Amino acid sequence: MRQMSYLEIGQHRSSSPIVLIVEDDDAEAELARRVVTAGEYVADFCIAGDGEEALRRLRCRDAHDGRRRPDLVLLDLNMPGPSGIDVLKRIRDDAELADVPVVMLSTSTHERDVLASYRAGANSYVEKPSTADGLARVLQLVEDYWFGIVTRPQVGV
């Protein structure tokens, strides 16, 4: 598996929410990239290729490159290196990141994975669709919920 670098998708708007998709599988990351660029979303999406890259991206606040901390993380469960559960635990253990909503997005429907995710602090667990249409629907529903219905704390308040 090649190392993917952080990738901004779409037109980054300073007031738009940012969704970080953490996906190590190149084919699934490409599927997400195609779905997001073809859709009309309120949020800006970015992709991190592994857990370490995701943590670096989450800790980036108004850094020299102007990127903001993501407002929501869609975290793959099964990754090489730190697993999604490991990354989630590190997010929850970090006082600066603990308030970031994390949705586990996985092809696994095993009860042990769902339970482990919630016990580690996941806000939601969503089965990852394998088709572009399914993924587009899930991303739209997630966006509608987290940025249209839910009241979230303002970062830095």
Secondary structure as UniProt FT lines:
FT   STRAND          7..9
FT   TURN            14..15
FT   STRAND          18..22
FT   HELIX           26..38
FT   STRAND          44..48
FT   HELIX           51..58
FT   TURN            64..65
FT   STRAND          72..75
FT   HELIX           84..93
FT   TURN            95..99
FT   STRAND          102..106
FT   HELIX           111..119
FT   TURN            120..121
FT   STRAND          124..127
FT   HELIX           132..144
FT   HELIX           145..149
FT   TURN            155..156
//
